[in-house]
């Protein structure tokens, strides 16, 4: 019983270690999208090879949605002249 417990702990620890390595590799090639309104990080990540067109980026901080384009980690905010401000 004690052995099973120890094995479980060992497995969990090594699983966590692997996840951490994966996360580190991902972080090298991905970028968090930032909110064009308040500058805070959103929950959206893009890769070097991610291409977004007319993507509605929602910011959990200021609760605003911005229309953006992204290519080669370069973000362009699309401003529509006809867009009316939403009454919330
Ligand atoms: Zn924001």
PDB file of the backbone (N, CA, C, O) and the ligand in Angstrom, with CONECT records:
HET     ZN  A 101       1
ATOM      1  N   UNK A   1       0.833  -1.210   0.000  1.00  0.00           N
ATOM      2  CA  UNK A   1       0.000   0.000   0.000  1.00  0.00           C
ATOM      3  C   UNK A   1       0.867   1.260   0.000  1.00  0.00           C
ATOM      4  O   UNK A   1       0.624   2.218  -0.734  1.00  0.00           O
ATOM      5  N   UNK A   2       1.883   1.213   0.853  1.00  0.00           N
ATOM      6  CA  UNK A   2       2.793   2.365   0.927  1.00  0.00           C
ATOM      7  C   UNK A   2       3.531   2.527  -0.405  1.00  0.00           C
ATOM      8  O   UNK A   2       3.730   3.641  -0.890  1.00  0.00           O
ATOM      9  N   UNK A   3       3.933   1.384  -0.986  1.00  0.00           N
ATOM     10  CA  UNK A   3       4.657   1.432  -2.254  1.00  0.00           C
ATOM     11  C   UNK A   3       3.825   2.056  -3.378  1.00  0.00           C
ATOM     12  O   UNK A   3       4.315   2.872  -4.158  1.00  0.00           O
ATOM     13  N   UNK A   4       2.544   1.647  -3.439  1.00  0.00           N
ATOM     14  CA  UNK A   4       1.656   2.198  -4.474  1.00  0.00           C
ATOM     15  C   UNK A   4       1.567   3.719  -4.335  1.00  0.00           C
ATOM     16  O   UNK A   4       1.624   4.474  -5.306  1.00  0.00           O
ATOM     17  N   UNK A   5       1.426   4.121  -3.076  1.00  0.00           N
ATOM     18  CA  UNK A   5       1.334   5.559  -2.807  1.00  0.00           C
ATOM     19  C   UNK A   5       2.574   6.289  -3.304  1.00  0.00           C
ATOM     20  O   UNK A   5       2.484   7.337  -3.943  1.00  0.00           O
ATOM     21  N   UNK A   6       3.721   5.720  -3.002  1.00  0.00           N
ATOM     22  CA  UNK A   6       4.972   6.363  -3.403  1.00  0.00           C
ATOM     23  C   UNK A   6       5.100   6.420  -4.927  1.00  0.00           C
ATOM     24  O   UNK A   6       5.543   7.420  -5.493  1.00  0.00           O
ATOM     25  N   UNK A   7       4.695   5.304  -5.587  1.00  0.00           N
ATOM     26  CA  UNK A   7       4.763   5.279  -7.044  1.00  0.00           C
ATOM     27  C   UNK A   7       3.886   6.370  -7.666  1.00  0.00           C
ATOM     28  O   UNK A   7       4.266   7.040  -8.627  1.00  0.00           O
ATOM     29  N   UNK A   8       2.719   6.515  -7.085  1.00  0.00           N
ATOM     30  CA  UNK A   8       1.804   7.542  -7.600  1.00  0.00           C
ATOM     31  C   UNK A   8       2.424   8.925  -7.509  1.00  0.00           C
ATOM     32  O   UNK A   8       2.345   9.739  -8.429  1.00  0.00           O
ATOM     33  N   UNK A   9       3.044   9.157  -6.356  1.00  0.00           N
ATOM     34  CA  UNK A   9       3.680  10.464  -6.165  1.00  0.00           C
ATOM     35  C   UNK A   9       4.779  10.659  -7.209  1.00  0.00           C
ATOM     36  O   UNK A   9       4.906  11.724  -7.815  1.00  0.00           O
ATOM     37  N   UNK A  10       5.582   9.585  -7.404  1.00  0.00           N
ATOM     38  CA  UNK A  10       6.675   9.668  -8.370  1.00  0.00           C
ATOM     39  C   UNK A  10       6.163   9.950  -9.772  1.00  0.00           C
ATOM     40  O   UNK A  10       6.736  10.764 -10.497  1.00  0.00           O
ATOM     41  N   UNK A  11       5.069   9.267 -10.160  1.00  0.00           N
ATOM     42  CA  UNK A  11       4.487   9.463 -11.482  1.00  0.00           C
ATOM     43  C   UNK A  11       3.985  10.891 -11.654  1.00  0.00           C
ATOM     44  O   UNK A  11       4.245  11.550 -12.662  1.00  0.00           O
ATOM     45  N   UNK A  12       3.266  11.343 -10.647  1.00  0.00           N
ATOM     46  CA  UNK A  12       2.711  12.690 -10.709  1.00  0.00           C
ATOM     47  C   UNK A  12       3.825  13.716 -10.864  1.00  0.00           C
ATOM     48  O   UNK A  12       3.706  14.676 -11.626  1.00  0.00           O
ATOM     49  N   UNK A  13       4.906  13.496 -10.130  1.00  0.00           N
ATOM     50  CA  UNK A  13       6.013  14.448 -10.181  1.00  0.00           C
ATOM     51  C   UNK A  13       6.646  14.472 -11.577  1.00  0.00           C
ATOM     52  O   UNK A  13       6.952  15.543 -12.101  1.00  0.00           O
ATOM     53  N   UNK A  14       6.839  13.299 -12.174  1.00  0.00           N
ATOM     54  CA  UNK A  14       7.473  13.276 -13.492  1.00  0.00           C
ATOM     55  C   UNK A  14       6.521  13.809 -14.561  1.00  0.00           C
ATOM     56  O   UNK A  14       6.962  14.442 -15.520  1.00  0.00           O
ATOM     57  N   UNK A  15       5.228  13.560 -14.407  1.00  0.00           N
ATOM     58  CA  UNK A  15       4.255  14.128 -15.342  1.00  0.00           C
ATOM     59  C   UNK A  15       4.332  15.647 -15.327  1.00  0.00           C
ATOM     60  O   UNK A  15       4.347  16.304 -16.367  1.00  0.00           O
ATOM     61  N   UNK A  16       4.379  16.173 -14.133  1.00  0.00           N
ATOM     62  CA  UNK A  16       4.435  17.620 -13.995  1.00  0.00           C
ATOM     63  C   UNK A  16       5.702  18.163 -14.649  1.00  0.00           C
ATOM     64  O   UNK A  16       5.683  19.203 -15.307  1.00  0.00           O
ATOM     65  N   UNK A  17       6.803  17.436 -14.455  1.00  0.00           N
ATOM     66  CA  UNK A  17       8.063  17.856 -15.052  1.00  0.00           C
ATOM     67  C   UNK A  17       7.978  17.919 -16.566  1.00  0.00           C
ATOM     68  O   UNK A  17       8.480  18.855 -17.188  1.00  0.00           O
ATOM     69  N   UNK A  18       7.333  16.906 -17.163  1.00  0.00           N
ATOM     70  CA  UNK A  18       7.187  16.887 -18.622  1.00  0.00           C
ATOM     71  C   UNK A  18       6.340  18.054 -19.105  1.00  0.00           C
ATOM     72  O   UNK A  18       6.665  18.711 -20.094  1.00  0.00           O
ATOM     73  N   UNK A  19       5.254  18.298 -18.394  1.00  0.00           N
ATOM     74  CA  UNK A  19       4.392  19.409 -18.780  1.00  0.00           C
ATOM     75  C   UNK A  19       5.144  20.724 -18.736  1.00  0.00           C
ATOM     76  O   UNK A  19       4.969  21.593 -19.590  1.00  0.00           O
ATOM     77  N   UNK A  20       5.972  20.849 -17.736  1.00  0.00           N
ATOM     78  CA  UNK A  20       6.724  22.091 -17.584  1.00  0.00           C
ATOM     79  C   UNK A  20       7.661  22.288 -18.774  1.00  0.00           C
ATOM     80  O   UNK A  20       7.796  23.401 -19.284  1.00  0.00           O
ATOM     81  N   UNK A  21       8.306  21.210 -19.214  1.00  0.00           N
ATOM     82  CA  UNK A  21       9.214  21.305 -20.360  1.00  0.00           C
ATOM     83  C   UNK A  21       8.428  21.692 -21.612  1.00  0.00           C
ATOM     84  O   UNK A  21       8.862  22.557 -22.373  1.00  0.00           O
ATOM     85  N   UNK A  22       7.260  21.049 -21.832  1.00  0.00           N
ATOM     86  CA  UNK A  22       6.426  21.377 -22.985  1.00  0.00           C
ATOM     87  C   UNK A  22       6.047  22.851 -22.959  1.00  0.00           C
ATOM     88  O   UNK A  22       6.093  23.540 -23.977  1.00  0.00           O
ATOM     89  N   UNK A  23       5.675  23.314 -21.778  1.00  0.00           N
ATOM     90  CA  UNK A  23       5.252  24.699 -21.619  1.00  0.00           C
ATOM     91  C   UNK A  23       6.393  25.646 -21.985  1.00  0.00           C
ATOM     92  O   UNK A  23       6.181  26.675 -22.626  1.00  0.00           O
ATOM     93  N   UNK A  24       7.608  25.281 -21.568  1.00  0.00           N
ATOM     94  CA  UNK A  24       8.766  26.125 -21.848  1.00  0.00           C
ATOM     95  C   UNK A  24       9.033  26.210 -23.347  1.00  0.00           C
ATOM     96  O   UNK A  24       9.343  27.281 -23.870  1.00  0.00           O
ATOM     97  N   UNK A  25       8.908  25.071 -24.036  1.00  0.00           N
ATOM     98  CA  UNK A  25       9.128  25.047 -25.482  1.00  0.00           C
ATOM     99  C   UNK A  25       8.088  25.911 -26.173  1.00  0.00           C
ATOM    100  O   UNK A  25       8.396  26.679 -27.085  1.00  0.00           O
ATOM    101  N   UNK A  26       6.835  25.768 -25.713  1.00  0.00           N
ATOM    102  CA  UNK A  26       5.753  26.553 -26.303  1.00  0.00           C
ATOM    103  C   UNK A  26       5.989  28.049 -26.138  1.00  0.00           C
ATOM    104  O   UNK A  26       5.746  28.842 -27.047  1.00  0.00           O
ATOM    105  N   UNK A  27       6.470  28.410 -24.954  1.00  0.00           N
ATOM    106  CA  UNK A  27       6.646  29.825 -24.657  1.00  0.00           C
ATOM    107  C   UNK A  27       7.669  30.480 -25.584  1.00  0.00           C
ATOM    108  O   UNK A  27       7.622  31.688 -25.812  1.00  0.00           O
ATOM    109  N   UNK A  28       8.578  29.690 -26.108  1.00  0.00           N
ATOM    110  CA  UNK A  28       9.600  30.246 -26.983  1.00  0.00           C
ATOM    111  C   UNK A  28       9.031  30.669 -28.335  1.00  0.00           C
ATOM    112  O   UNK A  28       9.569  31.560 -28.993  1.00  0.00           O
ATOM    113  N   UNK A  29       7.943  30.025 -28.742  1.00  0.00           N
ATOM    114  CA  UNK A  29       7.436  30.290 -30.085  1.00  0.00           C
ATOM    115  C   UNK A  29       6.043  30.914 -30.089  1.00  0.00           C
ATOM    116  O   UNK A  29       5.459  31.145 -31.148  1.00  0.00           O
ATOM    117  N   UNK A  30       5.523  31.181 -28.906  1.00  0.00           N
ATOM    118  CA  UNK A  30       4.191  31.776 -28.864  1.00  0.00           C
ATOM    119  C   UNK A  30       4.206  33.118 -28.136  1.00  0.00           C
ATOM    120  O   UNK A  30       5.120  33.427 -27.372  1.00  0.00           O
ATOM    121  N   UNK A  31       3.195  33.876 -28.393  1.00  0.00           N
ATOM    122  CA  UNK A  31       3.093  35.216 -27.817  1.00  0.00           C
ATOM    123  C   UNK A  31       1.667  35.425 -27.339  1.00  0.00           C
ATOM    124  O   UNK A  31       0.712  35.080 -28.035  1.00  0.00           O
ATOM    125  N   UNK A  32       1.531  35.989 -26.155  1.00  0.00           N
ATOM    126  CA  UNK A  32       0.187  36.323 -25.674  1.00  0.00           C
ATOM    127  C   UNK A  32      -0.292  37.567 -26.409  1.00  0.00           C
ATOM    128  O   UNK A  32       0.438  38.551 -26.529  1.00  0.00           O
ATOM    129  N   UNK A  33      -1.499  37.513 -26.889  1.00  0.00           N
ATOM    130  CA  UNK A  33      -2.075  38.709 -27.505  1.00  0.00           C
ATOM    131  C   UNK A  33      -2.427  39.707 -26.417  1.00  0.00           C
ATOM    132  O   UNK A  33      -2.995  39.342 -25.387  1.00  0.00           O
ATOM    133  N   UNK A  34      -2.098  40.932 -26.642  1.00  0.00           N
ATOM    134  CA  UNK A  34      -2.420  41.968 -25.667  1.00  0.00           C
ATOM    135  C   UNK A  34      -3.613  42.777 -26.145  1.00  0.00           C
ATOM    136  O   UNK A  34      -3.819  42.962 -27.345  1.00  0.00           O
ATOM    137  N   UNK A  35      -4.383  43.249 -25.200  1.00  0.00           N
ATOM    138  CA  UNK A  35      -5.565  44.038 -25.520  1.00  0.00           C
ATOM    139  C   UNK A  35      -5.130  45.403 -26.051  1.00  0.00           C
ATOM    140  O   UNK A  35      -4.359  46.099 -25.391  1.00  0.00           O
ATOM    141  N   UNK A  36      -5.614  45.800 -27.241  1.00  0.00           N
ATOM    142  CA  UNK A  36      -5.236  47.097 -27.790  1.00  0.00           C
ATOM    143  C   UNK A  36      -5.843  48.262 -27.002  1.00  0.00           C
ATOM    144  O   UNK A  36      -5.392  49.401 -27.123  1.00  0.00           O
ATOM    145  N   UNK A  37      -6.855  47.973 -26.205  1.00  0.00           N
ATOM    146  CA  UNK A  37      -7.536  49.031 -25.445  1.00  0.00           C
ATOM    147  C   UNK A  37      -6.800  49.337 -24.144  1.00  0.00           C
ATOM    148  O   UNK A  37      -6.470  50.491 -23.869  1.00  0.00           O
ATOM    149  N   UNK A  38      -6.543  48.297 -23.343  1.00  0.00           N
ATOM    150  CA  UNK A  38      -5.943  48.537 -22.030  1.00  0.00           C
ATOM    151  C   UNK A  38      -4.523  47.982 -21.918  1.00  0.00           C
ATOM    152  O   UNK A  38      -3.836  48.252 -20.932  1.00  0.00           O
ATOM    153  N   UNK A  39      -4.076  47.217 -22.902  1.00  0.00           N
ATOM    154  CA  UNK A  39      -2.704  46.720 -22.902  1.00  0.00           C
ATOM    155  C   UNK A  39      -2.474  45.481 -22.067  1.00  0.00           C
ATOM    156  O   UNK A  39      -1.345  45.001 -21.968  1.00  0.00           O
ATOM    157  N   UNK A  40      -3.527  44.956 -21.465  1.00  0.00           N
ATOM    158  CA  UNK A  40      -3.388  43.746 -20.664  1.00  0.00           C
ATOM    159  C   UNK A  40      -3.343  42.510 -21.534  1.00  0.00           C
ATOM    160  O   UNK A  40      -3.828  42.495 -22.665  1.00  0.00           O
ATOM    161  N   UNK A  41      -2.738  41.459 -20.963  1.00  0.00           N
ATOM    162  CA  UNK A  41      -2.699  40.182 -21.672  1.00  0.00           C
ATOM    163  C   UNK A  41      -4.099  39.602 -21.769  1.00  0.00           C
ATOM    164  O   UNK A  41      -4.852  39.625 -20.795  1.00  0.00           O
ATOM    165  N   UNK A  42      -4.448  39.091 -22.921  1.00  0.00           N
ATOM    166  CA  UNK A  42      -5.710  38.367 -23.059  1.00  0.00           C
ATOM    167  C   UNK A  42      -5.414  36.891 -22.848  1.00  0.00           C
ATOM    168  O   UNK A  42      -4.293  36.521 -22.500  1.00  0.00           O
ATOM    169  N   UNK A  43      -6.414  36.053 -23.058  1.00  0.00           N
ATOM    170  CA  UNK A  43      -6.183  34.610 -22.881  1.00  0.00           C
ATOM    171  C   UNK A  43      -5.885  33.940 -24.204  1.00  0.00           C
ATOM    172  O   UNK A  43      -5.989  32.719 -24.325  1.00  0.00           O
ATOM    173  N   UNK A  44      -5.516  34.730 -25.193  1.00  0.00           N
ATOM    174  CA  UNK A  44      -5.266  34.184 -26.524  1.00  0.00           C
ATOM    175  C   UNK A  44      -3.775  34.214 -26.814  1.00  0.00           C
ATOM    176  O   UNK A  44      -3.102  35.228 -26.626  1.00  0.00           O
ATOM    177  N   UNK A  45      -3.284  33.085 -27.273  1.00  0.00           N
ATOM    178  CA  UNK A  45      -1.876  32.997 -27.647  1.00  0.00           C
ATOM    179  C   UNK A  45      -1.763  32.758 -29.138  1.00  0.00           C
ATOM    180  O   UNK A  45      -2.572  32.038 -29.724  1.00  0.00           O
ATOM    181  N   UNK A  46      -0.763  33.359 -29.748  1.00  0.00           N
ATOM    182  CA  UNK A  46      -0.511  33.080 -31.160  1.00  0.00           C
ATOM    183  C   UNK A  46       0.914  32.573 -31.326  1.00  0.00           C
ATOM    184  O   UNK A  46       1.809  32.880 -30.538  1.00  0.00           O
ATOM    185  N   UNK A  47       1.087  31.791 -32.373  1.00  0.00           N
ATOM    186  CA  UNK A  47       2.412  31.272 -32.694  1.00  0.00           C
ATOM    187  C   UNK A  47       3.054  32.135 -33.756  1.00  0.00           C
ATOM    188  O   UNK A  47       2.419  33.022 -34.325  1.00  0.00           O
ATOM    189  N   UNK A  48       4.319  31.866 -34.016  1.00  0.00           N
ATOM    190  CA  UNK A  48       5.027  32.595 -35.069  1.00  0.00           C
ATOM    191  C   UNK A  48       4.319  32.462 -36.412  1.00  0.00           C
ATOM    192  O   UNK A  48       4.291  33.395 -37.215  1.00  0.00           O
ATOM    193  N   UNK A  49       3.743  31.272 -36.639  1.00  0.00           N
ATOM    194  CA  UNK A  49       3.117  31.005 -37.931  1.00  0.00           C
ATOM    195  C   UNK A  49       1.595  31.154 -37.893  1.00  0.00           C
ATOM    196  O   UNK A  49       0.895  30.712 -38.805  1.00  0.00           O
ATOM    197  N   UNK A  50       1.096  31.778 -36.833  1.00  0.00           N
ATOM    198  CA  UNK A  50      -0.353  32.001 -36.740  1.00  0.00           C
ATOM    199  C   UNK A  50      -0.757  33.191 -37.605  1.00  0.00           C
ATOM    200  O   UNK A  50      -0.126  34.248 -37.581  1.00  0.00           O
ATOM    201  N   UNK A  51      -1.819  32.987 -38.361  1.00  0.00           N
ATOM    202  CA  UNK A  51      -2.363  34.100 -39.142  1.00  0.00           C
ATOM    203  C   UNK A  51      -3.822  34.286 -38.758  1.00  0.00           C
ATOM    204  O   UNK A  51      -4.637  33.371 -38.867  1.00  0.00           O
ATOM    205  N   UNK A  52      -4.124  35.481 -38.311  1.00  0.00           N
ATOM    206  CA  UNK A  52      -5.508  35.784 -37.939  1.00  0.00           C
ATOM    207  C   UNK A  52      -6.031  36.873 -38.863  1.00  0.00           C
ATOM    208  O   UNK A  52      -5.315  37.810 -39.217  1.00  0.00           O
ATOM    209  N   UNK A  53      -7.287  36.730 -39.243  1.00  0.00           N
ATOM    210  CA  UNK A  53      -7.911  37.765 -40.068  1.00  0.00           C
ATOM    211  C   UNK A  53      -9.298  38.034 -39.520  1.00  0.00           C
ATOM    212  O   UNK A  53     -10.094  37.117 -39.323  1.00  0.00           O
ATOM    213  N   UNK A  54      -9.576  39.310 -39.277  1.00  0.00           N
ATOM    214  CA  UNK A  54     -10.853  39.705 -38.681  1.00  0.00           C
ATOM    215  C   UNK A  54     -11.154  38.881 -37.435  1.00  0.00           C
ATOM    216  O   UNK A  54     -12.245  38.333 -37.279  1.00  0.00           O
ATOM    217  N   UNK A  55     -10.168  38.808 -36.561  1.00  0.00           N
ATOM    218  CA  UNK A  55     -10.309  38.040 -35.328  1.00  0.00           C
ATOM    219  C   UNK A  55     -10.810  38.945 -34.211  1.00  0.00           C
ATOM    220  O   UNK A  55     -10.239  40.002 -33.942  1.00  0.00           O
ATOM    221  N   UNK A  56     -11.871  38.517 -33.576  1.00  0.00           N
ATOM    222  CA  UNK A  56     -12.442  39.292 -32.484  1.00  0.00           C
ATOM    223  C   UNK A  56     -11.739  38.925 -31.187  1.00  0.00           C
ATOM    224  O   UNK A  56     -11.986  37.872 -30.601  1.00  0.00           O
ATOM    225  N   UNK A  57     -10.867  39.808 -30.760  1.00  0.00           N
ATOM    226  CA  UNK A  57     -10.075  39.565 -29.552  1.00  0.00           C
ATOM    227  C   UNK A  57     -10.810  40.115 -28.340  1.00  0.00           C
ATOM    228  O   UNK A  57     -11.031  41.321 -28.229  1.00  0.00           O
ATOM    229  N   UNK A  58     -11.183  39.230 -27.444  1.00  0.00           N
ATOM    230  CA  UNK A  58     -11.921  39.649 -26.256  1.00  0.00           C
ATOM    231  C   UNK A  58     -10.987  39.799 -25.077  1.00  0.00           C
ATOM    232  O   UNK A  58     -10.191  38.908 -24.780  1.00  0.00           O
ATOM    233  N   UNK A  59     -11.089  40.918 -24.416  1.00  0.00           N
ATOM    234  CA  UNK A  59     -10.243  41.182 -23.257  1.00  0.00           C
ATOM    235  C   UNK A  59     -11.026  40.922 -21.978  1.00  0.00           C
ATOM    236  O   UNK A  59     -12.058  41.550 -21.739  1.00  0.00           O
ATOM    237  N   UNK A  60     -10.533  39.988 -21.148  1.00  0.00           N
ATOM    238  CA  UNK A  60     -11.241  39.694 -19.888  1.00  0.00           C
ATOM    239  C   UNK A  60     -11.090  40.808 -18.857  1.00  0.00           C
ATOM    240  O   UNK A  60     -11.836  40.861 -17.880  1.00  0.00           O
ATOM    241  N   UNK A  61     -10.138  41.684 -19.074  1.00  0.00           N
ATOM    242  CA  UNK A  61      -9.866  42.763 -18.113  1.00  0.00           C
ATOM    243  C   UNK A  61     -10.847  43.929 -18.314  1.00  0.00           C
ATOM    244  O   UNK A  61     -11.579  44.292 -17.393  1.00  0.00           O
ATOM    245  N   UNK A  62     -10.857  44.504 -19.508  1.00  0.00           N
ATOM    246  CA  UNK A  62     -11.733  45.663 -19.736  1.00  0.00           C
ATOM    247  C   UNK A  62     -13.015  45.255 -20.463  1.00  0.00           C
ATOM    248  O   UNK A  62     -13.866  46.094 -20.755  1.00  0.00           O
ATOM    249  N   UNK A  63     -13.142  43.966 -20.749  1.00  0.00           N
ATOM    250  CA  UNK A  63     -14.353  43.395 -21.343  1.00  0.00           C
ATOM    251  C   UNK A  63     -14.730  44.051 -22.675  1.00  0.00           C
ATOM    252  O   UNK A  63     -15.906  44.228 -22.991  1.00  0.00           O
ATOM    253  N   UNK A  64     -13.703  44.401 -23.440  1.00  0.00           N
ATOM    254  CA  UNK A  64     -13.919  44.976 -24.759  1.00  0.00           C
ATOM    255  C   UNK A  64     -13.446  43.979 -25.803  1.00  0.00           C
ATOM    256  O   UNK A  64     -12.501  43.225 -25.573  1.00  0.00           O
ATOM    257  N   UNK A  65     -14.101  43.983 -26.935  1.00  0.00           N
ATOM    258  CA  UNK A  65     -13.685  43.129 -28.036  1.00  0.00           C
ATOM    259  C   UNK A  65     -13.097  44.003 -29.133  1.00  0.00           C
ATOM    260  O   UNK A  65     -13.705  44.992 -29.544  1.00  0.00           O
ATOM    261  N   UNK A  66     -11.924  43.638 -29.600  1.00  0.00           N
ATOM    262  CA  UNK A  66     -11.265  44.395 -30.656  1.00  0.00           C
ATOM    263  C   UNK A  66     -11.063  43.498 -31.864  1.00  0.00           C
ATOM    264  O   UNK A  66     -10.693  42.331 -31.739  1.00  0.00           O
ATOM    265  N   UNK A  67     -11.312  44.061 -33.023  1.00  0.00           N
ATOM    266  CA  UNK A  67     -11.109  43.326 -34.263  1.00  0.00           C
ATOM    267  C   UNK A  67      -9.647  43.468 -34.664  1.00  0.00           C
ATOM    268  O   UNK A  67      -9.147  44.579 -34.839  1.00  0.00           O
ATOM    269  N   UNK A  68      -8.970  42.343 -34.808  1.00  0.00           N
ATOM    270  CA  UNK A  68      -7.539  42.412 -35.103  1.00  0.00           C
ATOM    271  C   UNK A  68      -7.159  41.477 -36.247  1.00  0.00           C
ATOM    272  O   UNK A  68      -7.912  40.581 -36.629  1.00  0.00           O
ATOM    273  N   UNK A  69      -5.972  41.717 -36.774  1.00  0.00           N
ATOM    274  CA  UNK A  69      -5.328  40.800 -37.703  1.00  0.00           C
ATOM    275  C   UNK A  69      -3.947  40.502 -37.144  1.00  0.00           C
ATOM    276  O   UNK A  69      -3.331  41.352 -36.502  1.00  0.00           O
ATOM    277  N   UNK A  70      -3.472  39.308 -37.387  1.00  0.00           N
ATOM    278  CA  UNK A  70      -2.147  38.948 -36.900  1.00  0.00           C
ATOM    279  C   UNK A  70      -1.418  38.111 -37.939  1.00  0.00           C
ATOM    280  O   UNK A  70      -1.979  37.189 -38.532  1.00  0.00           O
ATOM    281  N   UNK A  71      -0.158  38.456 -38.141  1.00  0.00           N
ATOM    282  CA  UNK A  71       0.690  37.683 -39.042  1.00  0.00           C
ATOM    283  C   UNK A  71       2.132  37.878 -38.620  1.00  0.00           C
ATOM    284  O   UNK A  71       2.567  39.003 -38.373  1.00  0.00           O
ATOM    285  N   UNK A  72       2.883  36.770 -38.536  1.00  0.00           N
ATOM    286  CA  UNK A  72       4.281  36.793 -38.099  1.00  0.00           C
ATOM    287  C   UNK A  72       4.454  37.539 -36.779  1.00  0.00           C
ATOM    288  O   UNK A  72       5.400  38.306 -36.603  1.00  0.00           O
ATOM    289  N   UNK A  73       3.524  37.300 -35.855  1.00  0.00           N
ATOM    290  CA  UNK A  73       3.520  37.927 -34.538  1.00  0.00           C
ATOM    291  C   UNK A  73       3.328  39.442 -34.604  1.00  0.00           C
ATOM    292  O   UNK A  73       3.572  40.144 -33.623  1.00  0.00           O
ATOM    293  N   UNK A  74       2.896  39.938 -35.747  1.00  0.00           N
ATOM    294  CA  UNK A  74       2.607  41.362 -35.866  1.00  0.00           C
ATOM    295  C   UNK A  74       1.098  41.559 -35.810  1.00  0.00           C
ATOM    296  O   UNK A  74       0.353  40.966 -36.591  1.00  0.00           O
ATOM    297  N   UNK A  75       0.664  42.385 -34.893  1.00  0.00           N
ATOM    298  CA  UNK A  75      -0.767  42.571 -34.671  1.00  0.00           C
ATOM    299  C   UNK A  75      -1.225  43.893 -35.278  1.00  0.00           C
ATOM    300  O   UNK A  75      -0.596  44.930 -35.072  1.00  0.00           O
ATOM    301  N   UNK A  76      -2.319  43.850 -36.025  1.00  0.00           N
ATOM    302  CA  UNK A  76      -2.919  45.062 -36.568  1.00  0.00           C
ATOM    303  C   UNK A  76      -4.337  45.177 -36.034  1.00  0.00           C
ATOM    304  O   UNK A  76      -5.123  44.233 -36.123  1.00  0.00           O
ATOM    305  N   UNK A  77      -4.654  46.328 -35.484  1.00  0.00           N
ATOM    306  CA  UNK A  77      -6.005  46.550 -34.989  1.00  0.00           C
ATOM    307  C   UNK A  77      -6.838  47.137 -36.117  1.00  0.00           C
ATOM    308  O   UNK A  77      -6.467  48.142 -36.725  1.00  0.00           O
ATOM    309  N   UNK A  78      -7.964  46.500 -36.386  1.00  0.00           N
ATOM    310  CA  UNK A  78      -8.830  46.958 -37.460  1.00  0.00           C
ATOM    311  C   UNK A  78      -9.875  47.908 -36.879  1.00  0.00           C
ATOM    312  O   UNK A  78     -10.647  47.544 -35.991  1.00  0.00           O
ATOM    313  N   UNK A  79      -9.878  49.099 -37.388  1.00  0.00           N
ATOM    314  CA  UNK A  79     -10.887  50.062 -36.944  1.00  0.00           C
ATOM    315  C   UNK A  79     -11.855  50.309 -38.090  1.00  0.00           C
ATOM    316  O   UNK A  79     -11.486  50.812 -39.151  1.00  0.00           O
ATOM    317  N   UNK A  80     -13.083  49.946 -37.844  1.00  0.00           N
ATOM    318  CA  UNK A  80     -14.108  50.121 -38.858  1.00  0.00           C
ATOM    319  C   UNK A  80     -14.747  51.499 -38.714  1.00  0.00           C
ATOM    320  O   UNK A  80     -15.285  51.821 -37.655  1.00  0.00           O
ATOM    321  N   UNK A  81     -14.695  52.300 -39.749  1.00  0.00           N
ATOM    322  CA  UNK A  81     -15.265  53.654 -39.657  1.00  0.00           C
ATOM    323  C   UNK A  81     -16.777  53.638 -39.419  1.00  0.00           C
ATOM    324  O   UNK A  81     -17.334  54.568 -38.836  1.00  0.00           O
ATOM    325  N   UNK A  82     -17.426  52.573 -39.877  1.00  0.00           N
ATOM    326  CA  UNK A  82     -18.880  52.500 -39.731  1.00  0.00           C
ATOM    327  C   UNK A  82     -19.312  51.915 -38.384  1.00  0.00           C
ATOM    328  O   UNK A  82     -20.487  51.967 -38.021  1.00  0.00           O
ATOM    329  N   UNK A  83     -18.347  51.359 -37.654  1.00  0.00           N
ATOM    330  CA  UNK A  83     -18.709  50.672 -36.410  1.00  0.00           C
ATOM    331  C   UNK A  83     -19.271  51.641 -35.387  1.00  0.00           C
ATOM    332  O   UNK A  83     -18.699  52.700 -35.126  1.00  0.00           O
ATOM    333  N   UNK A  84     -20.387  51.264 -34.823  1.00  0.00           N
ATOM    334  CA  UNK A  84     -21.012  52.109 -33.804  1.00  0.00           C
ATOM    335  C   UNK A  84     -20.634  51.559 -32.422  1.00  0.00           C
ATOM    336  O   UNK A  84     -20.551  50.346 -32.233  1.00  0.00           O
ATOM    337  N   UNK A  85     -20.413  52.443 -31.481  1.00  0.00           N
ATOM    338  CA  UNK A  85     -20.108  51.973 -30.126  1.00  0.00           C
ATOM    339  C   UNK A  85     -21.290  51.228 -29.526  1.00  0.00           C
ATOM    340  O   UNK A  85     -22.443  51.642 -29.653  1.00  0.00           O
ATOM    341  N   UNK A  86     -20.972  50.114 -28.866  1.00  0.00           N
ATOM    342  CA  UNK A  86     -22.043  49.295 -28.294  1.00  0.00           C
ATOM    343  C   UNK A  86     -22.516  49.902 -26.979  1.00  0.00           C
ATOM    344  O   UNK A  86     -21.711  50.336 -26.155  1.00  0.00           O
ATOM    345  N   UNK A  87     -23.795  49.924 -26.801  1.00  0.00           N
ATOM    346  CA  UNK A  87     -24.356  50.385 -25.525  1.00  0.00           C
ATOM    347  C   UNK A  87     -24.534  49.195 -24.600  1.00  0.00           C
ATOM    348  O   UNK A  87     -25.426  48.368 -24.789  1.00  0.00           O
ATOM    349  N   UNK A  88     -23.673  49.123 -23.600  1.00  0.00           N
ATOM    350  CA  UNK A  88     -23.764  47.969 -22.702  1.00  0.00           C
ATOM    351  C   UNK A  88     -24.481  48.356 -21.419  1.00  0.00           C
ATOM    352  O   UNK A  88     -24.657  47.519 -20.534  1.00  0.00           O
TER     353      UNK A  88
HETATM  354 ZN    ZN A 101      -8.506  45.373 -22.313  1.00  0.00          ZN
END
